[in-house]
Amino acid sequence: MGDLLQVKNESGDFVVEVVLLSELRGPAAVAQTLYRETEASRELRTKAAEERKAVPRFETSSQGKPSKRDRRERERLRGRE
């Protein structure tokens, strides 16, 4: 107890202090009572999240592979009939 752990996941890196140990694996709600994120870590994650929100995103088309008709239309528009 009292150990500091550095955790990395999709939401970023953060540091937690182990508060208690458990003998059994339990639900997430119980697990969250066993550790506490450090204040410095929380501030860094908040700052990183704000920076990610400020960066413009470029969405890609989720339509998948173009159909034969789409490819023919594209070729026609390019002047390669």
Protein Blocks (a to p, Z undefined) as FASTA:
>chain_A
ZZacddddfkoccddddfbdcfbdcdfklmmmmpccdfklmmmmmmmmmmmmmpccdddd
febpadfklmmmmmmmnopZZ
